[in-house]
C-alpha cells in the first residue's frame, strides 16, 4: 500500500512535514479515498503504514469496506426532500450529524497541530470527537482547542490503576462527558507493517497524557526488538486482567457515562447490559487486532437485536461514504465514528482538512437522504437496506 516510500523514520513537525507532492499541485481531493491517497504521498512511511495497516493478512481490514458494498439501498420516491437535516443526538448530546470522530492515536505524526486541529474542526462542525488515551497532545489542551465542543475520552485500562483513575478524573474535569472504554486490546494485534518498520513514536513526540508519568508511558513505545515498539508498550503496561467487574470499578470513581468499545457479538452485548453500560460501540479496532473477525457492519445487526433498544449502539470501521452512514443507521446504529478519514484530512491540511472531510461526508449523507426519500436521519427505515442476496430471493424483501 505504501510502496516507494523512503523507509527512514522522519519526524513530522512545523518544518519537517512532508511537502505536498508535485502531482498534487492544484488538485483537491473529492472523496475520502482521494484524501487517503494524498496522505500516502505526503506522510513518512512509518506514519502512513501505522495509520493505514490492519492485522496479519488484513482480511478484516478489506472486509470492513467491502461488506458495505454488498448492501443495497431501497429508495423511496415521490417524497418532498426540499429540506433535509443530518442532526441527531448521541447520549442526549445534540450534534449536527451522526458522523462522529473515532479515537485515533498519535495524531501529531499526521500534522504538527494533531489532536488540537481535530478538536477545533469537530467543534466548529458541532460533531462529537473521541480523544485517544494515546494522544500526542494532553487532553486538557485538546479540550481548550474548542471549549464546550462535544467530546468523549477513550480509555485504556493500565496495570497502574492509580494512573488510570487520574486520567479519568482529568477527563471529567476537562469537560469530557463519557468514557469510551476499549475492551479489545489485552495484547496488540500483529500489524506486520509496524513490525517491518520497527515502528516507534518519533523522538520529538510524546504521549501527551502521560508527560507527568514519564518513562515508557510518555515515550509511547518501548524497544520491541524484532517487533514493533508499540506492541512492546502494550505488553508491558496495559492490564490483561481487564474484566466486566472493572466496569463497576469505573462506576465507583466517575460520574461520566460509560461506553464499551469493541463489542462484536450478541453475547457480549447482553453482558454489557448486565453491567449497566450507557452505550455499546461495535468495533473491531479498525481491523487492527484479530484478523478474520467479521466486519463491523456484519456484526451490527446481532448486537442491535441483543440490545433491543435498551441503550444506543454505535459503529466504526470501513465508513468512507455517506451511503455507508445511511446503511449503518438503517441497520440500527445511532451514530458512526470515523478514524482514518479524519487522519487523511489532517495529513492533507490540518484543521481545514479535517473540516473538509467532515463536510464532504455530510454532503454525501444529505444526498443519500434525498435520493432515498428521507428528510432526516430519523426517517431512515430498516427496510431501506438489504443484503445483495435479497434480490436473488425476492421473498425476503
C-alpha positions as YAML, in Angstrom:
chain: A
units: angstrom
residues:
- id: 1
  name: UNK
  ca: [0.00, 0.00, 0.00]
- id: 2
  name: UNK
  ca: [2.93, 2.30, 0.61]
- id: 3
  name: UNK
  ca: [5.46, 1.00, -1.90]
- id: 4
  name: UNK
  ca: [8.05, 3.54, -2.91]
- id: 5
  name: UNK
  ca: [8.20, 5.40, 0.43]
- id: 6
  name: UNK
  ca: [11.56, 6.13, 1.98]
- id: 7
  name: UNK
  ca: [11.98, 3.59, 4.76]
- id: 8
  name: UNK
  ca: [13.60, 6.18, 7.05]
- id: 9
  name: UNK
  ca: [11.51, 7.24, 10.06]
- id: 10
  name: UNK
  ca: [11.11, 11.00, 9.61]
- id: 11
  name: UNK
  ca: [9.86, 13.36, 12.31]
- id: 12
  name: UNK
  ca: [6.80, 15.42, 11.43]
- id: 13
  name: UNK
  ca: [6.78, 18.98, 12.76]
- id: 14
  name: UNK
  ca: [6.39, 22.59, 11.67]
- id: 15
  name: UNK
  ca: [9.47, 22.44, 9.47]
- id: 16
  name: UNK
  ca: [9.56, 18.71, 8.70]
- id: 17
  name: UNK
  ca: [6.02, 17.99, 7.48]
- id: 18
  name: UNK
  ca: [6.46, 16.22, 4.16]
- id: 19
  name: UNK
  ca: [5.84, 18.72, 1.33]
- id: 20
  name: UNK
  ca: [2.88, 18.28, -0.96]
- id: 21
  name: UNK
  ca: [3.81, 16.00, -3.83]
- id: 22
  name: UNK
  ca: [4.25, 17.79, -7.18]
- id: 23
  name: UNK
  ca: [1.48, 15.70, -8.77]
- id: 24
  name: UNK
  ca: [-0.95, 17.13, -6.19]
- id: 25
  name: UNK
  ca: [-0.46, 20.76, -7.19]
- id: 26
  name: UNK
  ca: [-3.84, 22.32, -7.98]
- id: 27
  name: UNK
  ca: [-5.62, 19.09, -7.09]
- id: 28
  name: UNK
  ca: [-8.28, 18.98, -4.37]
- id: 29
  name: UNK
  ca: [-9.48, 15.55, -3.21]
- id: 30
  name: UNK
  ca: [-13.16, 14.89, -3.89]
- id: 31
  name: UNK
  ca: [-13.57, 11.69, -1.84]
- id: 32
  name: UNK
  ca: [-12.18, 10.10, 1.32]
- id: 33
  name: UNK
  ca: [-10.18, 7.67, -0.81]
- id: 34
  name: UNK
  ca: [-8.50, 10.58, -2.60]
- id: 35
  name: UNK
  ca: [-7.62, 12.12, 0.78]
- id: 36
  name: UNK
  ca: [-6.10, 8.76, 1.68]
- id: 37
  name: UNK
  ca: [-4.01, 8.76, -1.48]
- id: 38
  name: UNK
  ca: [-2.88, 12.31, -0.73]
- id: 39
  name: UNK
  ca: [-1.87, 11.27, 2.78]
- id: 40
  name: UNK
  ca: [0.09, 8.33, 1.41]
- id: 41
  name: UNK
  ca: [2.06, 10.67, -0.83]
- id: 42
  name: UNK
  ca: [2.67, 13.21, 1.95]
- id: 43
  name: UNK
  ca: [3.41, 11.18, 5.08]
- id: 44
  name: UNK
  ca: [6.60, 9.34, 6.03]
- id: 45
  name: UNK
  ca: [6.27, 5.61, 5.53]
- id: 46
  name: UNK
  ca: [6.49, 4.90, 9.26]
- id: 47
  name: UNK
  ca: [3.47, 7.13, 9.96]
- id: 48
  name: UNK
  ca: [1.31, 6.18, 6.97]
- id: 49
  name: UNK
  ca: [1.82, 2.46, 7.48]
- id: 50
  name: UNK
  ca: [0.93, 2.78, 11.17]
- id: 51
  name: UNK
  ca: [-2.35, 4.56, 10.37]
- id: 52
  name: UNK
  ca: [-3.32, 2.52, 7.31]
- id: 53
  name: UNK
  ca: [-2.45, -1.08, 8.13]
- id: 54
  name: UNK
  ca: [-4.50, -3.83, 9.71]
- id: 55
  name: UNK
  ca: [-3.60, -7.07, 11.43]
- id: 56
  name: UNK
  ca: [-1.90, -10.03, 9.74]
- id: 57
  name: UNK
  ca: [-3.25, -10.56, 6.18]
- id: 58
  name: UNK
  ca: [-5.60, -7.57, 6.59]
- id: 59
  name: UNK
  ca: [-8.62, -9.65, 5.55]
- id: 60
  name: UNK
  ca: [-10.88, -7.89, 8.05]
- id: 61
  name: UNK
  ca: [-9.49, -4.50, 7.01]
- id: 62
  name: UNK
  ca: [-10.66, -5.15, 3.45]
- id: 63
  name: UNK
  ca: [-13.95, -6.63, 4.63]
- id: 64
  name: UNK
  ca: [-14.77, -3.56, 6.75]
- id: 65
  name: UNK
  ca: [-15.15, -1.69, 3.46]
- id: 66
  name: UNK
  ca: [-16.26, -4.49, 1.18]
- id: 67
  name: UNK
  ca: [-19.18, -5.51, 3.38]
- id: 68
  name: UNK
  ca: [-20.79, -2.11, 2.85]
- id: 69
  name: UNK
  ca: [-20.64, -2.65, -0.91]
- id: 70
  name: UNK
  ca: [-22.71, -5.84, -0.54]
- id: 71
  name: UNK
  ca: [-25.61, -3.91, 0.97]
- id: 72
  name: UNK
  ca: [-28.25, -2.37, -1.29]
- id: 73
  name: UNK
  ca: [-30.33, 0.74, -0.60]
- id: 74
  name: UNK
  ca: [-34.03, 0.53, -1.43]
- id: 75
  name: UNK
  ca: [-35.01, 4.15, -2.08]
- id: 76
  name: UNK
  ca: [-38.50, 5.59, -1.85]
- id: 77
  name: UNK
  ca: [-39.61, 8.12, -4.48]
- id: 78
  name: UNK
  ca: [-42.06, 11.00, -4.88]
- id: 79
  name: UNK
  ca: [-41.31, 12.46, -1.47]
- id: 80
  name: UNK
  ca: [-40.65, 16.13, -0.75]
- id: 81
  name: UNK
  ca: [-36.95, 16.30, 0.14]
- id: 82
  name: UNK
  ca: [-36.50, 20.02, -0.46]
- id: 83
  name: UNK
  ca: [-35.46, 20.38, 3.19]
- id: 84
  name: UNK
  ca: [-33.28, 17.79, 4.93]
- id: 85
  name: UNK
  ca: [-31.35, 17.55, 8.18]
- id: 86
  name: UNK
  ca: [-28.49, 15.36, 9.40]
- id: 87
  name: UNK
  ca: [-28.98, 16.45, 13.02]
- id: 88
  name: UNK
  ca: [-29.36, 13.92, 15.80]
- id: 89
  name: UNK
  ca: [-28.34, 13.30, 19.41]
- id: 90
  name: UNK
  ca: [-25.71, 10.98, 20.85]
- id: 91
  name: UNK
  ca: [-26.27, 10.07, 24.50]
- id: 92
  name: UNK
  ca: [-28.53, 13.10, 24.63]
- id: 93
  name: UNK
  ca: [-25.91, 15.47, 23.20]
- id: 94
  name: UNK
  ca: [-27.26, 17.44, 20.20]
- id: 95
  name: UNK
  ca: [-24.91, 17.15, 17.21]
- id: 96
  name: UNK
  ca: [-25.19, 18.34, 13.64]
- id: 97
  name: UNK
  ca: [-24.51, 14.88, 12.27]
- id: 98
  name: UNK
  ca: [-24.38, 11.19, 13.19]
- id: 99
  name: UNK
  ca: [-20.86, 11.20, 11.69]
- id: 100
  name: UNK
  ca: [-18.60, 11.42, 14.75]
- id: 101
  name: UNK
  ca: [-14.85, 11.16, 15.23]
- id: 102
  name: UNK
  ca: [-13.29, 7.93, 16.49]
- id: 103
  name: UNK
  ca: [-10.20, 7.88, 18.71]
- id: 104
  name: UNK
  ca: [-7.01, 7.74, 16.67]
- id: 105
  name: UNK
  ca: [-3.64, 7.64, 18.38]
- id: 106
  name: UNK
  ca: [-0.59, 9.81, 17.79]
- id: 107
  name: UNK
  ca: [-2.18, 12.40, 15.51]
- id: 108
  name: UNK
  ca: [0.84, 14.73, 15.56]
- id: 109
  name: UNK
  ca: [2.54, 12.22, 13.27]
- id: 110
  name: UNK
  ca: [0.00, 13.35, 10.65]
- id: 111
  name: UNK
  ca: [0.24, 17.08, 11.29]
- id: 112
  name: UNK
  ca: [2.00, 19.14, 13.95]
- id: 113
  name: UNK
  ca: [-1.32, 20.56, 15.20]
- id: 114
  name: UNK
  ca: [-2.53, 16.99, 15.68]
- id: 115
  name: UNK
  ca: [-5.40, 16.44, 18.09]
- id: 116
  name: UNK
  ca: [-5.92, 20.18, 18.65]
- id: 117
  name: UNK
  ca: [-6.70, 20.63, 14.95]
- id: 118
  name: UNK
  ca: [-9.11, 17.70, 15.03]
- id: 119
  name: UNK
  ca: [-10.80, 19.11, 18.14]
- id: 120
  name: UNK
  ca: [-11.23, 22.54, 16.56]
- id: 121
  name: UNK
  ca: [-12.66, 21.10, 13.35]
- id: 122
  name: UNK
  ca: [-15.06, 18.86, 15.28]
- id: 123
  name: UNK
  ca: [-16.19, 21.74, 17.47]
- id: 124
  name: UNK
  ca: [-16.83, 24.07, 14.55]
- id: 125
  name: UNK
  ca: [-18.77, 21.27, 12.85]
- id: 126
  name: UNK
  ca: [-20.64, 20.54, 16.11]
- id: 127
  name: UNK
  ca: [-19.90, 16.86, 15.94]
- id: 128
  name: UNK
  ca: [-18.64, 14.55, 18.66]
- id: 129
  name: UNK
  ca: [-14.91, 13.86, 18.97]
- id: 130
  name: UNK
  ca: [-13.47, 10.95, 20.94]
- id: 131
  name: UNK
  ca: [-9.89, 11.56, 22.07]
- id: 132
  name: UNK
  ca: [-7.47, 8.66, 22.27]
- id: 133
  name: UNK
  ca: [-5.64, 7.87, 25.51]
- id: 134
  name: UNK
  ca: [-2.60, 7.70, 23.24]
- id: 135
  name: UNK
  ca: [-2.98, 11.29, 22.10]
- id: 136
  name: UNK
  ca: [0.22, 13.17, 21.37]
- id: 137
  name: UNK
  ca: [-1.41, 16.24, 22.95]
- id: 138
  name: UNK
  ca: [-2.57, 16.46, 26.59]
- id: 139
  name: UNK
  ca: [-6.33, 16.03, 26.94]
- id: 140
  name: UNK
  ca: [-6.64, 19.45, 28.59]
- id: 141
  name: UNK
  ca: [-5.09, 21.18, 25.56]
- id: 142
  name: UNK
  ca: [-7.36, 19.27, 23.20]
- id: 143
  name: UNK
  ca: [-10.41, 20.43, 25.16]
- id: 144
  name: UNK
  ca: [-9.13, 24.02, 25.15]
- id: 145
  name: UNK
  ca: [-8.78, 23.96, 21.35]
- id: 146
  name: UNK
  ca: [-12.57, 24.24, 21.15]
- id: 147
  name: UNK
  ca: [-14.11, 24.88, 24.60]
- id: 148
  name: UNK
  ca: [-17.57, 23.44, 25.01]
- id: 149
  name: UNK
  ca: [-17.33, 21.17, 21.98]
- id: 150
  name: UNK
  ca: [-18.90, 17.72, 22.45]
- id: 151
  name: UNK
  ca: [-16.17, 15.23, 23.31]
- id: 152
  name: UNK
  ca: [-15.57, 11.81, 24.88]
- id: 153
  name: UNK
  ca: [-12.37, 10.26, 26.17]
- id: 154
  name: UNK
  ca: [-11.23, 6.83, 25.02]
- id: 155
  name: UNK
  ca: [-9.73, 4.86, 27.88]
- id: 156
  name: UNK
  ca: [-7.26, 2.01, 28.02]
- id: 157
  name: UNK
  ca: [-7.05, 0.45, 31.47]
- id: 158
  name: UNK
  ca: [-3.44, 0.32, 32.63]
- id: 159
  name: UNK
  ca: [-1.85, -2.04, 35.13]
- id: 160
  name: UNK
  ca: [-1.24, 1.11, 37.15]
- id: 161
  name: UNK
  ca: [-4.83, 1.69, 38.31]
- id: 162
  name: UNK
  ca: [-3.91, 4.91, 40.12]
- id: 163
  name: UNK
  ca: [-2.64, 6.33, 36.83]
- id: 164
  name: UNK
  ca: [-5.81, 5.15, 35.07]
- id: 165
  name: UNK
  ca: [-8.02, 6.77, 37.72]
- id: 166
  name: UNK
  ca: [-6.08, 10.03, 37.38]
- id: 167
  name: UNK
  ca: [-6.74, 10.01, 33.64]
- id: 168
  name: UNK
  ca: [-10.45, 9.56, 34.27]
- id: 169
  name: UNK
  ca: [-10.55, 12.44, 36.76]
- id: 170
  name: UNK
  ca: [-8.65, 14.72, 34.36]
- id: 171
  name: UNK
  ca: [-11.09, 13.92, 31.57]
- id: 172
  name: UNK
  ca: [-14.05, 14.63, 33.82]
- id: 173
  name: UNK
  ca: [-12.55, 17.94, 34.98]
- id: 174
  name: UNK
  ca: [-11.87, 18.99, 31.37]
- id: 175
  name: UNK
  ca: [-15.46, 18.60, 30.18]
- id: 176
  name: UNK
  ca: [-15.38, 15.18, 28.53]
- id: 177
  name: UNK
  ca: [-18.81, 13.63, 29.01]
- id: 178
  name: UNK
  ca: [-18.20, 9.90, 28.51]
- id: 179
  name: UNK
  ca: [-15.52, 7.25, 28.68]
- id: 180
  name: UNK
  ca: [-15.18, 5.01, 25.63]
- id: 181
  name: UNK
  ca: [-13.58, 2.04, 27.37]
- id: 182
  name: UNK
  ca: [-11.64, -0.01, 24.82]
- id: 183
  name: UNK
  ca: [-12.02, -3.68, 25.72]
- id: 184
  name: UNK
  ca: [-10.47, -5.50, 22.74]
- id: 185
  name: UNK
  ca: [-6.77, -4.88, 23.42]
- id: 186
  name: UNK
  ca: [-5.36, -7.19, 26.10]
- id: 187
  name: UNK
  ca: [-2.47, -7.50, 23.66]
- id: 188
  name: UNK
  ca: [-1.76, -5.62, 20.47]
- id: 189
  name: UNK
  ca: [-2.69, -7.33, 17.22]
- id: 190
  name: UNK
  ca: [0.22, -8.20, 14.94]
- id: 191
  name: UNK
  ca: [0.49, -5.44, 12.37]
- id: 192
  name: UNK
  ca: [3.16, -6.62, 10.01]
- id: 193
  name: UNK
  ca: [3.90, -3.20, 8.53]
- id: 194
  name: UNK
  ca: [4.77, -1.94, 12.02]
- id: 195
  name: UNK
  ca: [6.92, -4.99, 12.67]
- id: 196
  name: UNK
  ca: [8.71, -4.47, 9.37]
- id: 197
  name: UNK
  ca: [9.20, -0.76, 10.10]
- id: 198
  name: UNK
  ca: [10.16, -1.39, 13.76]
- id: 199
  name: UNK
  ca: [7.54, 1.24, 14.49]
- id: 200
  name: UNK
  ca: [8.29, 3.74, 17.25]
- id: 201
  name: UNK
  ca: [6.81, 7.12, 18.05]
- id: 202
  name: UNK
  ca: [9.12, 9.78, 16.53]
- id: 203
  name: UNK
  ca: [11.57, 11.03, 19.14]
- id: 204
  name: UNK
  ca: [10.26, 14.62, 19.17]
- id: 205
  name: UNK
  ca: [6.75, 13.44, 20.17]
- id: 206
  name: UNK
  ca: [5.41, 12.04, 23.42]
- id: 207
  name: UNK
  ca: [2.19, 10.51, 24.71]
- id: 208
  name: UNK
  ca: [0.72, 13.82, 25.79]
- id: 209
  name: UNK
  ca: [-1.48, 12.43, 28.54]
- id: 210
  name: UNK
  ca: [1.46, 10.81, 30.30]
- id: 211
  name: UNK
  ca: [4.07, 13.56, 30.31]
- id: 212
  name: UNK
  ca: [3.87, 13.73, 34.11]
- id: 213
  name: UNK
  ca: [4.30, 9.97, 34.42]
- id: 214
  name: UNK
  ca: [7.43, 9.96, 32.28]
- id: 215
  name: UNK
  ca: [9.29, 6.85, 31.22]
- id: 216
  name: UNK
  ca: [7.66, 4.31, 28.93]
- id: 217
  name: UNK
  ca: [4.21, 5.80, 29.49]
- id: 218
  name: UNK
  ca: [5.29, 9.11, 27.98]
- id: 219
  name: UNK
  ca: [7.54, 7.64, 25.30]
- id: 220
  name: UNK
  ca: [4.62, 5.64, 23.91]
- id: 221
  name: UNK
  ca: [6.80, 2.85, 22.61]
- id: 222
  name: UNK
  ca: [9.48, 0.58, 24.00]
- id: 223
  name: UNK
  ca: [12.33, -1.32, 22.45]
- id: 224
  name: UNK
  ca: [10.44, -4.06, 20.68]
- id: 225
  name: UNK
  ca: [13.48, -5.93, 19.41]
- id: 226
  name: UNK
  ca: [12.19, -7.58, 16.24]
- id: 227
  name: UNK
  ca: [8.63, -6.48, 17.00]
- id: 228
  name: UNK
  ca: [7.05, -3.02, 16.92]
- id: 229
  name: UNK
  ca: [7.76, -0.65, 19.79]
- id: 230
  name: UNK
  ca: [4.03, -0.10, 20.35]
- id: 231
  name: UNK
  ca: [3.43, -3.82, 20.78]
- id: 232
  name: UNK
  ca: [6.10, -3.90, 23.48]
- id: 233
  name: UNK
  ca: [4.50, -0.87, 25.12]
- id: 234
  name: UNK
  ca: [1.09, -2.56, 25.31]
- id: 235
  name: UNK
  ca: [2.58, -5.81, 26.59]
- id: 236
  name: UNK
  ca: [4.36, -4.04, 29.44]
- id: 237
  name: UNK
  ca: [1.73, -1.52, 30.54]
- id: 238
  name: UNK
  ca: [-1.85, -2.46, 29.54]
- id: 239
  name: UNK
  ca: [-3.79, -4.61, 32.01]
- id: 240
  name: UNK
  ca: [-4.61, -8.04, 30.55]
- id: 241
  name: UNK
  ca: [-6.77, -8.88, 33.56]
- id: 242
  name: UNK
  ca: [-9.49, -6.43, 32.47]
- id: 243
  name: UNK
  ca: [-12.93, -7.93, 33.12]
- id: 244
  name: UNK
  ca: [-16.56, -6.89, 33.39]
- id: 245
  name: UNK
  ca: [-16.03, -6.20, 37.09]
- id: 246
  name: UNK
  ca: [-13.84, -3.30, 36.06]
- id: 247
  name: UNK
  ca: [-16.92, -1.55, 34.68]
- id: 248
  name: UNK
  ca: [-18.15, -1.48, 38.29]
- id: 249
  name: UNK
  ca: [-14.79, -0.10, 39.37]
- id: 250
  name: UNK
  ca: [-15.04, 2.71, 36.82]
- id: 251
  name: UNK
  ca: [-18.58, 3.45, 38.00]
- id: 252
  name: UNK
  ca: [-17.19, 3.86, 41.52]
- id: 253
  name: UNK
  ca: [-14.67, 6.55, 40.52]
- id: 254
  name: UNK
  ca: [-16.55, 8.67, 37.98]
- id: 255
  name: UNK
  ca: [-19.92, 10.09, 37.03]
- id: 256
  name: UNK
  ca: [-19.05, 10.01, 33.33]
- id: 257
  name: UNK
  ca: [-21.16, 7.86, 31.02]
- id: 258
  name: UNK
  ca: [-19.50, 4.54, 30.17]
- id: 259
  name: UNK
  ca: [-19.47, 3.32, 26.58]
- id: 260
  name: UNK
  ca: [-17.96, -0.12, 25.93]
- id: 261
  name: UNK
  ca: [-15.95, -0.01, 22.70]
- id: 262
  name: UNK
  ca: [-15.05, -3.28, 20.98]
- id: 263
  name: UNK
  ca: [-18.26, -5.32, 21.19]
- id: 264
  name: UNK
  ca: [-18.73, -7.69, 18.23]
- id: 265
  name: UNK
  ca: [-21.22, -10.32, 19.43]
- id: 266
  name: UNK
  ca: [-24.72, -10.56, 20.86]
- id: 267
  name: UNK
  ca: [-23.35, -12.46, 23.85]
- id: 268
  name: UNK
  ca: [-21.05, -9.61, 24.85]
- id: 269
  name: UNK
  ca: [-23.75, -7.03, 24.15]
- id: 270
  name: UNK
  ca: [-26.05, -8.78, 26.63]
- id: 271
  name: UNK
  ca: [-23.22, -8.98, 29.17]
- id: 272
  name: UNK
  ca: [-22.58, -5.25, 28.76]
- id: 273
  name: UNK
  ca: [-26.23, -4.59, 29.52]
- id: 274
  name: UNK
  ca: [-25.98, -6.70, 32.68]
- id: 275
  name: UNK
  ca: [-23.20, -4.42, 33.92]
- id: 276
  name: UNK
  ca: [-25.19, -1.28, 33.21]
- id: 277
  name: UNK
  ca: [-23.19, 0.37, 30.46]
- id: 278
  name: UNK
  ca: [-24.63, 3.52, 28.92]
- id: 279
  name: UNK
  ca: [-23.96, 2.58, 25.29]
- id: 280
  name: UNK
  ca: [-22.31, -0.08, 23.13]
- id: 281
  name: UNK
  ca: [-19.80, 0.60, 20.38]
- id: 282
  name: UNK
  ca: [-19.46, -2.07, 17.70]
- id: 283
  name: UNK
  ca: [-15.80, -2.01, 16.68]
- id: 284
  name: UNK
  ca: [-13.04, -4.38, 15.57]
- id: 285
  name: UNK
  ca: [-10.43, -1.71, 16.32]
- id: 286
  name: UNK
  ca: [-10.09, -0.69, 12.70]
- id: 287
  name: UNK
  ca: [-9.29, -4.34, 11.84]
- id: 288
  name: UNK
  ca: [-6.02, -3.94, 13.73]
- id: 289
  name: UNK
  ca: [-6.50, -6.66, 16.36]
- id: 290
  name: UNK
  ca: [-7.81, -10.14, 15.47]
- id: 291
  name: UNK
  ca: [-7.76, -10.71, 11.73]
- id: 292
  name: UNK
  ca: [-10.63, -12.64, 10.08]
- id: 293
  name: UNK
  ca: [-13.25, -11.42, 12.56]
- id: 294
  name: UNK
  ca: [-16.36, -10.13, 10.82]
- id: 295
  name: UNK
  ca: [-16.69, -6.62, 9.51]
- id: 296
  name: UNK
  ca: [-18.44, -4.28, 11.91]
- id: 297
  name: UNK
  ca: [-21.45, -3.74, 9.62]
- id: 298
  name: UNK
  ca: [-21.92, -7.54, 9.56]
- id: 299
  name: UNK
  ca: [-21.75, -7.70, 13.36]
- id: 300
  name: UNK
  ca: [-24.08, -4.74, 13.89]
- id: 301
  name: UNK
  ca: [-27.47, -6.49, 13.41]
- id: 302
  name: UNK
  ca: [-26.92, -9.16, 16.08]
- id: 303
  name: UNK
  ca: [-25.72, -6.54, 18.58]
- id: 304
  name: UNK
  ca: [-28.69, -4.28, 17.84]
- id: 305
  name: UNK
  ca: [-31.08, -7.22, 18.25]
- id: 306
  name: UNK
  ca: [-29.50, -8.24, 21.56]
- id: 307
  name: UNK
  ca: [-29.66, -4.70, 22.92]
- id: 308
  name: UNK
  ca: [-33.33, -4.35, 21.91]
- id: 309
  name: UNK
  ca: [-33.32, -0.58, 22.24]
- id: 310
  name: UNK
  ca: [-32.15, -0.52, 25.87]
- id: 311
  name: UNK
  ca: [-29.04, 1.55, 25.04]
- id: 312
  name: UNK
  ca: [-27.67, 3.30, 21.98]
- id: 313
  name: UNK
  ca: [-25.41, 1.36, 19.62]
- id: 314
  name: UNK
  ca: [-22.60, 2.90, 17.56]
- id: 315
  name: UNK
  ca: [-20.32, 1.59, 14.83]
- id: 316
  name: UNK
  ca: [-16.91, 2.29, 13.39]
- id: 317
  name: UNK
  ca: [-14.87, 0.53, 10.70]
- id: 318
  name: UNK
  ca: [-14.84, 0.95, 6.93]
- id: 319
  name: UNK
  ca: [-17.07, 4.02, 6.80]
- id: 320
  name: UNK
  ca: [-15.84, 6.14, 3.90]
- id: 321
  name: UNK
  ca: [-19.06, 7.28, 2.17]
- id: 322
  name: UNK
  ca: [-22.29, 8.97, 3.13]
- id: 323
  name: UNK
  ca: [-24.08, 5.90, 1.83]
- id: 324
  name: UNK
  ca: [-22.14, 3.80, 4.39]
- id: 325
  name: UNK
  ca: [-23.52, 6.04, 7.12]
- id: 326
  name: UNK
  ca: [-27.05, 5.65, 5.73]
- id: 327
  name: UNK
  ca: [-26.71, 1.85, 5.74]
- id: 328
  name: UNK
  ca: [-25.38, 1.73, 9.30]
- id: 329
  name: UNK
  ca: [-28.22, 3.90, 10.58]
- id: 330
  name: UNK
  ca: [-30.79, 1.78, 8.75]
- id: 331
  name: UNK
  ca: [-29.37, -1.29, 10.46]
- id: 332
  name: UNK
  ca: [-29.71, 0.18, 13.93]
- id: 333
  name: UNK
  ca: [-26.67, 2.32, 14.68]
- id: 334
  name: UNK
  ca: [-27.38, 5.64, 16.37]
- id: 335
  name: UNK
  ca: [-24.15, 7.12, 15.03]
- id: 336
  name: UNK
  ca: [-20.97, 6.11, 13.23]
- id: 337
  name: UNK
  ca: [-17.41, 7.03, 14.11]
- id: 338
  name: UNK
  ca: [-14.68, 7.64, 11.54]
- id: 339
  name: UNK
  ca: [-10.97, 7.36, 12.27]
- id: 340
  name: UNK
  ca: [-8.76, 7.01, 9.22]
- id: 341
  name: UNK
  ca: [-10.72, 9.53, 7.08]
- id: 342
  name: UNK
  ca: [-10.03, 12.16, 9.75]
- id: 343
  name: UNK
  ca: [-6.32, 11.29, 9.73]
- id: 344
  name: UNK
  ca: [-6.17, 11.62, 5.95]
- id: 345
  name: UNK
  ca: [-7.77, 15.06, 6.12]
- id: 346
  name: UNK
  ca: [-5.43, 16.05, 8.95]
- id: 347
  name: UNK
  ca: [-2.38, 14.97, 6.97]
- id: 348
  name: UNK
  ca: [-3.62, 16.87, 3.92]
- id: 349
  name: UNK
  ca: [-4.21, 20.27, 5.51]
- id: 350
  name: UNK
  ca: [-4.59, 20.16, 9.27]
- id: 351
  name: UNK
  ca: [-7.78, 21.56, 10.75]
- id: 352
  name: UNK
  ca: [-9.02, 22.61, 7.32]
- id: 353
  name: UNK
  ca: [-8.52, 19.07, 6.03]
- id: 354
  name: UNK
  ca: [-10.46, 17.50, 8.89]
- id: 355
  name: UNK
  ca: [-13.26, 20.02, 8.36]
- id: 356
  name: UNK
  ca: [-13.26, 19.26, 4.64]
- id: 357
  name: UNK
  ca: [-13.59, 15.51, 5.22]
- id: 358
  name: UNK
  ca: [-16.46, 16.03, 7.66]
- id: 359
  name: UNK
  ca: [-18.18, 18.39, 5.22]
- id: 360
  name: UNK
  ca: [-17.68, 16.01, 2.30]
- id: 361
  name: UNK
  ca: [-19.12, 13.01, 4.13]
- id: 362
  name: UNK
  ca: [-22.05, 15.02, 5.42]
- id: 363
  name: UNK
  ca: [-22.82, 16.28, 1.91]
- id: 364
  name: UNK
  ca: [-22.81, 12.66, 0.75]
- id: 365
  name: UNK
  ca: [-25.14, 11.69, 3.61]
- id: 366
  name: UNK
  ca: [-27.51, 14.54, 2.74]
- id: 367
  name: UNK
  ca: [-27.60, 13.40, -0.88]
- id: 368
  name: UNK
  ca: [-28.24, 9.81, 0.20]
- id: 369
  name: UNK
  ca: [-31.16, 11.01, 2.32]
- id: 370
  name: UNK
  ca: [-32.63, 12.99, -0.55]
- id: 371
  name: UNK
  ca: [-32.25, 10.23, -3.12]
- id: 372
  name: UNK
  ca: [-33.66, 7.62, -0.73]
- id: 373
  name: UNK
  ca: [-36.68, 9.78, 0.08]
- id: 374
  name: UNK
  ca: [-35.83, 10.88, 3.63]
- id: 375
  name: UNK
  ca: [-35.89, 14.38, 5.09]
- id: 376
  name: UNK
  ca: [-33.89, 13.46, 8.22]
- id: 377
  name: UNK
  ca: [-31.79, 10.66, 9.64]
- id: 378
  name: UNK
  ca: [-34.75, 9.74, 11.86]
- id: 379
  name: UNK
  ca: [-36.74, 8.78, 8.75]
- id: 380
  name: UNK
  ca: [-34.27, 6.10, 7.67]
- id: 381
  name: UNK
  ca: [-36.04, 2.76, 7.99]
- id: 382
  name: UNK
  ca: [-34.64, -0.74, 8.37]
- id: 383
  name: UNK
  ca: [-36.46, -1.84, 5.20]
- id: 384
  name: UNK
  ca: [-34.43, 0.63, 3.15]
- id: 385
  name: UNK
  ca: [-31.28, -1.51, 3.27]
- id: 386
  name: UNK
  ca: [-30.97, -5.20, 2.36]
- id: 387
  name: UNK
  ca: [-28.13, -7.57, 1.58]
- id: 388
  name: UNK
  ca: [-27.49, -8.05, -2.13]
- id: 389
  name: UNK
  ca: [-28.62, -11.68, -1.88]
- id: 390
  name: UNK
  ca: [-32.17, -10.46, -1.17]
- id: 391
  name: UNK
  ca: [-32.53, -9.79, -4.88]
- id: 392
  name: UNK
  ca: [-31.98, -13.46, -5.58]
- id: 393
  name: UNK
  ca: [-34.61, -14.45, -3.00]
- id: 394
  name: UNK
  ca: [-37.42, -11.91, -3.52]
- id: 395
  name: UNK
  ca: [-39.47, -13.33, -0.66]
- id: 396
  name: UNK
  ca: [-37.03, -11.68, 1.74]
- id: 397
  name: UNK
  ca: [-37.97, -8.20, 0.58]
...
